[in-house]
């Protein structure tokens, strides 16, 4: 499924499109507002590098937009989502236990999905449904509903 965004060219889910880059600009500002440390998106990467405390201090969070969240959670089934991968280097067992204690809500859930990839340990990911305004394309991306779940993730990771 493609998603055209008002004022941007291309598809939100195409990492090379203006719509994708524009949406990451809005998401970056929201993440900064909530308290996260966010590196500017690199032209060679399809996502942001987000840290809950200090730059280059793990866990590293990598958000991306997904047009289908699958059946990992009944509340997220068949939804368009912001997916936030949680990455770690080194012993991740304490972080993994802490992430399992995240209290899911209707607007955010955590799914453990431990595996190693590209030199990192991927502990799992957070899922937050996306919101759009408009009855037909192009849609306006509504970032405000992401604020509360992002703040909950931030607070949870700050307590770790």
N, C-alpha and C positions, 0 to 999 in steps of 0.2 A: 504494500500500500504506500503510495506517495503522499506527501503532505506539502502543499505549497503555502508559504508564509507571506502575508501582506508586506509589500515593500521590498521583498527579496526575490532573487532569481533562483530557480532550482528547487530541489527537494530537500526538506529538513533532514532526511535520513541518508542523504548522499554526502559523505564527509568532504567532498571536493566542492560542494555548492556554496553559493553566497548565503542561501537560507540557513545552512548548517553553521557557517561561520558567524552569521549575525545572531543566531540563537545562542551560540556559545558566549558571545559578547554580553547578552542579557543575563545568562546564567552566571557568568563570571562576576558581574556586578552584584548579583543577589548573594552569591557565596561570600564575597567580601563583606557585604552588609551584615550577614549573619555572624561573621567572625573568623571564617576560614582564611588561611593563607593560600593564595592562588597564584601560580606562575602564569604569566601570559602564554596563551596558546602558541605553540611553535608551529610554523608552517609545515614541518615534516611530520607532525603528529595529528591524530584524529580526535584528541581529547585534551582536557586540561589536566594539570598536575595540581592536586588540592591536598593541603595538609591541615589537620585540625589545630596544631599548636605553632610550630615553627617550620620555616622552609627547610626542606630536605629531612624532616624528622618524621619517621613512620608512625602510624600507617599512612601510606600514600593512597589517595582516593582518585579514581579515574572515572568521571561521569561520561555518559554518552546517551544519546536519544535512541530509543528502540520503538519500532512501529508494532511490535508484538511481544508482550511479556510472557506469553505462554501460560502454562498451568502450574507454575511454581507455587502460587498462592491463589486460593479461590477469589480473594478480593481483587487480584490483579489480572485475572484471566481475560485474555482478549483485549487488553488495554494498551494504549500507547503510553510508554513510561520513560522516565529518566531512570537510568540504571547507573548505580555508582559502585564500581568494583573496589574492593578493599584489598590492597596489596601490601606486602611486608617482606622484609629481608631479615634473615636470622631466625631465632627461635620465636615462633608465633603462638605457642600454646596458651599463654596468658591472654593475649589479645583475642584468640579464638573463643575462649571461655567468656570473656567480657562481651563480645559481640552476640553470643548466644542469649545474653540477658537483655538484649534490646527489646523493649516492649512494642510490639507491632500495633498499628492502628489502621483505620480505614485509609489513611492517606500515606502510609509508609509501612514497609515490612522489610525484614532482613532474611535472606536465604543463604545458609551456609553452603558452600560449594568449593571445598578445599582442593587445590591442585597447584602444581608448580607450572609456571609458564614464563618464558623470557627472562629468566634470572630472578624472578620474584615468586613468592608464595601468594597465591590468590586465596584469601580466606572465604570469600563469598561476595555478596552484593546486596545493596539496598535497592528497593523498587519504589518509585513514587509516580503515581499517574500524572500524565500531562493534561493540561487544560488549554482549550482553544476557544476563541470567540468567533462567531460568525456561523451562518447556516451553510455556506458553501465556500469553496476555495476562491481566492486565497484567504487563509485564516489568520487571525491575530493570535500570537502565542501569549498566553496569560501566565506570567511568572509568579504572581502573588500567591496562588495556592501552593507553590513549592516552598514558600518561606517557613511555615510552621514545621513541616517534616524535616527540612534541612537544619533548622534550629535544634530539633530533637536529636538528630544525628550528631550535630556539633556538640551539644551538651553531653551526650552519652560518651563520645570519644574523649572529651576533655576530662571526664571522671576516671578514665583509664590510667 
